[in-house]
């Protein structure tokens, strides 16, 4: 049985559009659901109809087809429009599931972005002050400390290699080393580097 194709990664612009649209669509859907619970057969006001049609149009790229079509027509009564908005919201949630993945470092979902940057799925990110947020912060701090330790180790190894090069490369030989070599003594480890050798501080 052939494997399903992997979903393509998203552009940062499309991710931002989703993040901006979702709370607006969710707020209108909840408002319409509350109205429909009181008067399901009631007619939708003109202002709410215009707003609903604009949001439904913006949500089209996140539907299963992902293609823009004509401006959607909002249902005339509250119950039907609440259903339309809920369906668009569900499509956006499915889009999230299709184009996100779990990040074990931060213990939260992230978008599959094509710019290789870590882009958290804001709607599902741990709330500030929660246990999940504290855990994510602790993991991030540990990762940063481990990265800093690796950089220190790399710099130490580079310094060691430069010191070894000084002992075997004639370009690093000091006047004291040359005099000692002529006298039959072992070269000294006198400090000093030629001006054309970069300082270890800039490696």
C-alpha positions in Angstrom: 0.0 0.0 0.0 1.6 3.3 -1.0 2.4 5.8 1.7 0.4 9.1 1.7 2.4 12.0 0.5 4.0 14.3 3.1 2.3 17.7 3.4 4.3 20.6 2.1 5.7 23.1 4.6 4.0 26.4 5.1 5.3 29.9 4.4 5.6 32.3 7.4 3.0 34.6 5.8 0.3 31.8 5.6 1.1 30.8 9.2 0.6 34.4 10.3 -2.7 34.6 8.4 -4.0 31.5 10.2 -2.9 32.7 13.6 -4.6 36.0 13.0 -7.8 34.7 11.6 -8.5 31.8 14.0 -9.4 33.9 17.1 -11.6 36.2 15.1 -13.5 33.3 13.5 -13.8 31.5 16.9 -15.2 34.6 18.6 -17.9 35.1 15.9 -18.8 31.4 16.0 -19.2 31.5 19.7 -21.3 34.6 19.5 -23.5 33.1 16.8 -23.9 29.8 18.8 -25.1 31.8 21.8 -27.6 33.7 19.7 -28.8 30.5 18.0 -29.4 28.8 21.3 -31.9 31.5 22.2 -33.6 32.0 18.8 -32.4 29.5 16.2 -34.8 30.6 13.6 -34.0 34.3 14.1 -32.6 36.2 11.1 -29.0 37.3 11.0 -28.4 41.0 11.2 -26.8 42.7 8.2 -23.6 43.7 10.0 -23.1 40.1 11.3 -23.8 38.7 7.9 -21.2 40.9 6.2 -18.6 40.0 8.9 -19.4 36.3 8.6 -19.0 36.2 4.9 -15.7 38.1 5.0 -14.3 35.6 7.6 -15.6 32.6 5.8 -13.8 33.8 2.6 -10.6 34.3 4.5 -10.9 30.8 5.8 -11.1 29.2 2.4 -7.4 28.6 1.9 -7.4 26.5 5.1 -10.2 24.2 3.9 -9.6 20.7 2.6 -9.4 22.0 -1.0 -7.3 25.0 -0.1 -8.4 27.0 -3.1 -10.1 30.3 -3.2 -13.6 30.3 -4.6 -16.4 32.9 -4.8 -17.4 34.8 -1.7 -19.3 32.4 0.5 -23.0 33.3 1.1 -23.9 33.4 4.8 -27.0 31.5 5.9 -29.9 33.8 6.6 -30.9 32.3 10.0 -28.8 32.1 13.2 -28.7 28.3 13.6 -27.5 27.7 10.0 -24.9 30.4 10.2 -23.6 29.0 13.5 -23.2 25.7 11.7 -21.3 27.4 8.8 -18.9 29.1 11.1 -18.3 26.0 13.2 -17.5 24.0 10.0 -14.9 26.6 9.0 -13.4 26.5 12.4 -13.2 22.7 12.3 -11.4 23.0 8.9 -8.8 25.4 10.4 -8.2 22.9 13.3 -7.7 20.1 10.7 -5.3 22.4 8.9 -3.3 22.8 12.1 -3.1 19.1 12.7 -2.0 18.5 9.1 0.8 21.1 9.1 2.1 20.9 12.7 4.3 18.5 14.6 5.3 17.9 18.2 8.5 19.5 19.4 10.0 17.4 22.2 12.4 20.1 23.3 9.6 22.5 24.2 6.9 19.9 24.8 4.4 21.7 22.5 3.3 21.6 18.9 5.1 23.8 16.2 4.2 24.7 12.7 6.0 22.9 9.8 7.5 26.1 8.3 9.6 26.3 5.2 12.0 28.9 6.6 13.4 26.3 9.2 12.6 28.6 12.1 10.8 27.4 15.2 7.3 28.7 15.0 5.1 27.7 17.9 1.4 27.0 17.3 0.2 29.9 19.5 -3.3 28.6 20.1 -2.0 25.4 21.6 1.1 26.9 23.4 1.2 26.3 27.2 -0.5 29.2 29.1 1.9 31.4 31.1 2.1 30.3 34.7 0.9 26.7 33.9 2.9 23.6 34.7 3.4 23.0 31.0 4.8 26.4 30.5 7.2 26.0 33.4 8.3 22.6 32.0 8.8 24.1 28.6 10.8 27.0 30.1 13.0 24.6 32.1 13.7 22.5 29.0 14.6 25.6 27.0 17.0 26.7 29.8 18.6 23.3 29.9 19.1 23.4 26.1 20.7 26.8 26.2 23.0 25.7 29.0 24.0 22.6 27.1 24.6 24.7 23.9 26.8 27.1 25.9 28.8 24.2 27.4 29.4 22.7 23.9 30.7 26.1 22.6 33.1 26.3 25.6 34.4 22.8 24.7 34.8 23.7 21.1 36.8 26.8 21.9 39.0 24.8 24.3 39.8 22.3 21.6 40.6 25.1 19.1 42.9 26.7 21.6 44.6 23.3 22.2 45.1 22.8 18.4 46.6 26.3 18.0 49.0 25.6 20.9 50.1 22.4 19.2 50.5 24.2 15.9 52.8 26.7 17.6 55.2 23.9 18.7 55.5 22.4 15.2 55.1 25.3 12.8 58.3 27.4 12.1 56.1 30.5 11.6 55.3 30.4 15.3 58.9 30.1 16.4 60.1 33.0 18.8 63.6 34.5 19.0 64.1 32.5 22.3 63.2 29.3 20.5 65.6 30.0 17.7 68.4 30.8 20.0 67.7 27.7 22.1 67.6 25.5 19.0 71.1 26.8 17.9 72.4 26.1 21.4 70.9 22.7 21.4 68.2 23.4 24.0 64.6 22.5 23.7 62.4 25.2 22.3 60.6 27.2 24.9 56.9 27.9 25.2 57.4 31.6 25.2 54.1 33.4 24.5 53.6 35.4 21.4 51.8 34.9 18.0 52.6 36.5 14.6 50.4 39.4 13.8 48.7 37.6 10.9 47.4 34.8 13.2 43.9 35.5 14.5 43.3 35.7 18.2 41.5 32.8 19.8 39.0 35.4 21.1 37.6 35.8 17.7 37.2 32.1 16.8 
